[in-house]
């Protein structure tokens, strides 16, 4: 029988890669999309098949993590075998500007989904997208036993989501797993995240379209991996007989300054000539270093990353350079237009 998965946050970086992976494994995939006046499905447009076709296995449904009733309705209708909760307000700096919304969507959204699963009586496997930001000020290396010390509303909301996931696992016997993922990037990363902001700026500066880029703290150290590898880890976690919590990380430290230097070096530019400082990009409370230990995931689920931070930078710079070359070509723009008529979104 074909397995059925429900994915919140399906239009995001991780959601799009996960949908591709699950479809390749023969799943029927249902994604939750927030209603908007414009199309926001660019990352999954290439997966589109008219739902009237017999071979259609990818479907989108309107819904929101702030609407528990809608979540329960979808779960009751679809009866998925696996639920992946990737939806959130996920920008750390923005969470300081929108703390209430972040807590509602990222924290309370998780318990709404878990409670909907419980109320419907659904026997499924549940994946919660937890974050290395939960560790915050706790010194590295960080693993599954490291105490949490979040330094942002986003990190605090993710801590709440982590603990309610464990609570529902222990209280109700749910097959609920936390994947504590350290930073993972790709050419599909949003343009306001520092990694993509840098690689996109490199492409534009090399092309003579921009003269500089404004950044904040260059000393922050992160553990950056390649997103497609990380969604494979998510899937592997839910294939285990027993639910548990796992860290996914490269274990390789990389500062923002290192990322910037590598990106500019890749196109033969001196980064110090083009980078400007703007204090508006600083966080009220900074996280100095996040470096993960994924030994448990390697031993238990057979997951190990292969793409290094240096390789990842080059992958993203090359993708942004190529994308810029295609800008303004009418035939390219026509191909990339959203192809999701609202009538084709399932109810």
C-alpha positions as CSV (number, residue, x, y, z in Angstrom):
1,X,0.0,0.0,0.0
2,X,1.1,3.5,-0.7
3,X,2.1,5.5,2.4
4,X,0.6,8.9,2.8
5,X,2.4,11.9,4.4
6,X,1.2,15.3,5.6
7,X,3.8,18.0,5.6
8,X,3.3,21.5,7.1
9,X,5.7,24.1,5.8
10,X,5.8,22.3,2.5
11,X,6.5,25.5,0.5
12,X,9.7,26.2,2.5
13,X,13.2,25.0,1.8
14,X,12.9,21.8,3.9
15,X,9.4,21.1,2.9
16,X,10.1,21.2,-0.8
17,X,13.1,18.9,-0.5
18,X,11.2,16.5,1.8
19,X,8.3,16.4,-0.7
20,X,10.7,15.4,-3.5
21,X,12.2,12.7,-1.3
22,X,8.9,11.2,-0.2
23,X,7.6,11.2,-3.8
24,X,10.7,9.5,-5.0
25,X,10.1,6.8,-2.3
26,X,6.6,6.2,-3.6
27,X,4.6,8.2,-1.0
28,X,1.4,10.2,-1.6
29,X,2.3,13.7,-0.3
30,X,-0.2,16.3,1.1
31,X,1.2,19.7,1.9
32,X,-0.4,22.5,4.0
33,X,-0.3,25.9,2.4
34,X,-1.3,29.2,4.1
35,X,-3.8,31.2,2.1
36,X,-2.3,34.3,0.5
37,X,-3.4,36.7,-2.2
38,X,-0.3,35.8,-4.2
39,X,1.2,32.4,-5.1
40,X,3.8,31.2,-2.6
41,X,4.5,27.8,-4.1
42,X,7.6,28.5,-6.2
43,X,9.7,25.8,-4.5
44,X,7.2,23.1,-5.3
45,X,5.8,24.2,-8.7
46,X,8.0,21.6,-10.4
47,X,6.2,18.8,-8.5
48,X,2.8,19.8,-9.8
49,X,0.6,17.2,-11.5
50,X,-3.0,18.0,-12.2
51,X,-4.9,16.4,-9.4
52,X,-7.4,15.0,-11.9
53,X,-4.7,12.8,-13.3
54,X,-4.6,9.2,-12.1
55,X,-0.9,9.4,-11.4
56,X,-1.2,12.5,-9.2
57,X,0.5,11.9,-5.8
58,X,1.2,15.5,-4.6
59,X,-1.6,17.6,-3.3
60,X,-1.9,21.0,-1.5
61,X,-4.5,22.0,1.1
62,X,-5.1,25.4,2.6
63,X,-4.4,25.4,6.4
64,X,-2.5,27.1,9.1
65,X,-0.8,26.1,12.4
66,X,-2.8,28.8,14.1
67,X,-6.1,27.1,13.2
68,X,-6.5,23.9,15.2
69,X,-9.9,23.1,13.8
70,X,-8.6,23.1,10.3
71,X,-5.7,20.9,11.2
72,X,-8.1,18.4,12.8
73,X,-10.3,18.5,9.7
74,X,-7.4,17.7,7.4
75,X,-6.1,14.9,9.6
76,X,-9.6,13.3,9.8
77,X,-10.0,13.5,6.0
78,X,-6.5,12.4,5.0
79,X,-5.5,9.9,7.7
80,X,-1.8,10.2,6.9
81,X,0.7,7.5,8.0
82,X,3.4,10.1,8.7
83,X,3.1,13.8,9.7
84,X,6.1,16.1,9.4
85,X,5.7,19.5,11.2
86,X,8.1,21.8,9.4
87,X,5.9,24.9,9.6
88,X,7.0,27.8,11.7
89,X,7.9,31.5,11.8
90,X,11.6,30.4,11.4
91,X,13.6,33.6,11.1
92,X,15.5,34.2,14.4
93,X,16.0,38.0,14.0
94,X,12.4,38.5,13.0
95,X,11.2,36.6,16.1
96,X,12.4,39.6,18.2
97,X,10.2,41.9,16.1
98,X,7.2,39.5,16.1
99,X,7.5,37.5,19.4
100,X,3.8,36.9,19.8
101,X,3.3,35.6,16.3
102,X,6.4,33.4,16.6
103,X,5.2,31.9,19.9
104,X,1.8,31.3,18.4
105,X,2.9,29.7,15.1
106,X,6.1,28.0,16.2
107,X,5.2,26.9,19.7
108,X,1.4,26.7,20.1
109,X,1.1,25.5,16.5
110,X,2.9,22.4,17.5
111,X,0.5,21.5,20.3
112,X,-2.4,22.3,18.1
113,X,-1.2,19.7,15.6
114,X,-0.4,17.1,18.3
115,X,-3.7,17.6,20.0
116,X,-5.5,17.3,16.7
117,X,-3.8,14.0,16.1
118,X,-4.8,12.8,19.5
119,X,-8.4,14.0,19.2
120,X,-8.9,12.4,15.8
121,X,-7.4,9.2,17.2
122,X,-4.9,9.0,14.4
123,X,-2.3,6.3,14.5
124,X,0.6,7.9,12.7
125,X,4.2,8.8,13.1
126,X,5.0,12.4,13.9
127,X,8.1,14.4,13.2
128,X,8.8,17.7,15.0
129,X,11.3,20.1,13.4
130,X,13.3,21.2,16.5
131,X,16.2,23.5,16.2
132,X,19.8,24.0,17.4
133,X,18.7,27.5,18.5
134,X,17.2,25.8,21.5
135,X,20.8,25.4,22.8
136,X,21.5,29.1,22.5
137,X,24.1,30.1,25.1
138,X,25.1,26.6,26.1
139,X,28.7,26.0,24.9
140,X,29.4,23.6,22.1
141,X,29.6,20.8,21.1
142,X,25.8,20.2,21.6
143,X,24.1,16.9,21.4
144,X,20.8,15.3,22.6
145,X,21.8,15.6,26.3
146,X,22.9,19.3,26.2
147,X,20.8,21.7,28.3
148,X,18.7,24.2,26.5
149,X,19.4,27.9,26.9
150,X,17.5,29.7,24.1
151,X,18.4,33.3,23.3
152,X,15.5,34.4,21.1
153,X,11.7,34.1,21.1
154,X,12.2,31.6,18.2
155,X,14.5,29.5,20.3
156,X,12.1,29.6,23.3
157,X,9.2,28.7,21.1
158,X,11.1,25.7,19.7
159,X,11.9,24.6,23.3
160,X,8.2,24.5,24.1
161,X,7.5,22.6,20.9
162,X,10.2,20.1,21.7
163,X,8.9,19.4,25.2
164,X,5.2,19.1,24.2
165,X,6.3,16.6,21.6
166,X,8.1,14.5,24.2
167,X,5.1,14.9,26.6
168,X,2.6,13.6,24.0
169,X,5.0,10.7,23.3
170,X,5.2,9.8,27.0
171,X,1.6,10.7,28.0
172,X,-0.3,9.2,25.1
173,X,2.2,6.7,23.6
174,X,2.4,8.6,20.3
175,X,5.2,7.8,17.9
176,X,6.5,11.4,18.1
177,X,10.2,12.2,17.3
178,X,12.2,15.5,17.6
179,X,14.8,16.1,15.0
180,X,17.2,18.7,16.4
181,X,18.6,20.1,13.2
182,X,21.6,22.5,13.1
183,X,21.7,25.1,10.4
184,X,21.1,23.6,6.9
185,X,21.1,25.6,3.7
186,X,20.7,25.3,0.0
187,X,19.9,27.4,-3.1
188,X,16.3,27.3,-2.0
189,X,17.1,29.1,1.3
190,X,15.1,32.3,1.8
191,X,16.9,35.5,0.7
192,X,16.8,37.1,4.1
193,X,18.8,34.4,5.8
194,X,22.4,35.4,6.1
195,X,23.8,32.5,4.1
196,X,21.6,33.1,1.0
197,X,21.9,36.9,1.5
198,X,25.6,36.6,1.1
199,X,25.7,34.2,-1.9
200,X,23.1,36.3,-3.7
201,X,25.0,39.5,-3.0
202,X,28.2,37.8,-4.4
203,X,26.4,37.0,-7.6
204,X,25.0,40.5,-7.9
205,X,28.3,42.3,-7.1
206,X,30.2,40.1,-9.5
207,X,27.6,41.0,-12.2
208,X,28.1,44.8,-11.4
209,X,24.5,45.1,-10.2
210,X,25.4,46.0,-6.6
211,X,28.4,47.6,-4.9
212,X,28.2,46.2,-1.4
213,X,26.1,44.2,1.1
214,X,25.2,45.1,4.7
215,X,25.7,42.4,7.4
216,X,25.7,42.2,11.2
217,X,27.7,39.9,13.5
218,X,30.5,38.3,11.5
219,X,31.9,36.4,14.5
220,X,28.9,34.1,15.1
221,X,29.9,30.4,14.6
222,X,27.4,28.0,13.1
223,X,27.3,24.4,11.9
224,X,26.1,24.6,8.3
225,X,25.0,21.6,6.4
226,X,23.2,20.8,3.1
227,X,19.4,20.7,3.4
228,X,18.7,17.8,1.0
229,X,20.8,15.5,3.2
230,X,19.0,16.7,6.3
231,X,15.5,15.8,5.0
232,X,16.8,12.3,4.4
233,X,17.6,12.2,8.1
234,X,14.0,13.3,9.0
235,X,12.6,10.4,7.0
236,X,15.0,7.9,8.5
237,X,14.0,9.0,12.1
238,X,10.4,8.1,11.4
239,X,11.3,4.7,10.0
240,X,12.6,3.6,13.5
241,X,10.5,1.2,15.5
242,X,10.6,3.4,18.5
243,X,10.4,7.3,18.6
244,X,13.4,9.2,19.9
245,X,15.2,12.5,19.6
246,X,18.2,13.0,17.3
247,X,20.7,15.8,16.5
248,X,21.6,16.3,12.8
249,X,24.8,18.3,12.2
250,X,28.1,18.3,10.4
251,X,30.2,19.0,13.5
252,X,32.3,21.5,11.5
253,X,32.4,25.1,12.9
254,X,32.2,27.9,10.4
255,X,31.9,31.6,11.3
256,X,29.8,34.1,9.3
257,X,33.2,35.7,8.3
258,X,34.4,32.3,7.0
259,X,31.2,31.9,5.0
260,X,31.6,35.4,3.5
261,X,35.3,35.0,2.7
262,X,34.7,31.6,1.0
263,X,31.8,33.0,-1.0
264,X,33.6,36.0,-2.4
265,X,36.8,34.0,-2.9
266,X,34.9,31.6,-5.1
267,X,34.3,34.4,-7.7
268,X,37.7,36.0,-7.2
269,X,36.7,39.0,-5.1
270,X,38.0,40.4,-1.9
271,X,35.1,40.4,0.6
272,X,36.5,43.3,2.7
273,X,35.9,45.7,-0.2
274,X,32.2,44.9,-0.4
275,X,30.9,44.1,3.1
276,X,29.4,46.9,5.3
277,X,28.3,46.7,8.9
278,X,24.8,47.5,10.0
279,X,23.9,47.2,13.7
280,X,20.2,46.7,12.8
281,X,21.1,43.1,11.9
282,X,22.4,42.4,15.4
283,X,20.2,40.4,17.7
284,X,19.4,41.8,21.2
285,X,20.8,38.5,22.6
286,X,23.4,36.8,20.4
287,X,24.2,33.1,20.1
288,X,28.0,32.8,19.9
289,X,28.5,29.2,18.7
290,X,26.4,26.2,17.7
291,X,28.3,23.1,16.7
292,X,26.5,19.8,16.8
293,X,27.4,16.2,17.6
294,X,25.4,13.8,15.4
295,X,26.9,10.6,16.6
296,X,23.6,9.2,17.9
297,X,21.9,9.7,14.5
298,X,24.9,8.1,12.7
299,X,24.7,5.1,15.0
300,X,21.0,4.7,15.3
301,X,19.6,5.7,11.9
302,X,22.6,5.5,9.7
303,X,22.7,9.2,8.9
304,X,25.9,11.1,8.1
305,X,26.4,14.3,6.2
306,X,28.8,14.5,3.3
307,X,28.7,18.1,2.0
308,X,31.1,20.3,3.9
309,X,30.4,24.0,4.7
310,X,33.0,25.1,2.0
311,X,31.3,22.9,-0.6
312,X,27.9,24.2,0.4
313,X,29.0,27.8,0.0
314,X,30.2,27.1,-3.5
315,X,27.0,25.2,-4.4
316,X,24.9,28.2,-3.4
317,X,27.1,30.8,-5.1
318,X,27.1,28.9,-8.3
319,X,23.3,28.6,-8.1
320,X,22.8,32.3,-7.5
321,X,25.2,33.2,-10.3
322,X,23.3,30.9,-12.7
323,X,19.9,32.3,-11.6
324,X,21.1,35.8,-12.2
325,X,22.2,34.9,-15.7
326,X,18.7,33.8,-16.4
327,X,17.0,36.9,-15.1
328,X,15.2,39.0,-17.7
329,X,15.0,36.2,-20.3
330,X,11.2,36.0,-21.2
331,X,11.3,32.3,-21.9
332,X,12.9,31.6,-18.6
333,X,10.4,33.8,-16.7
334,X,7.5,32.1,-18.4
335,X,8.7,28.7,-17.4
336,X,9.1,29.8,-13.8
337,X,5.6,31.3,-13.4
338,X,3.5,29.7,-10.6
339,X,1.3,26.9,-12.0
340,X,-1.0,26.3,-9.1
341,X,-4.5,27.4,-10.0
342,X,-6.5,27.9,-6.8
343,X,-9.1,25.6,-8.0
344,X,-6.6,22.8,-8.0
345,X,-5.8,23.1,-4.3
346,X,-7.7,20.4,-2.5
347,X,-10.2,21.4,0.1
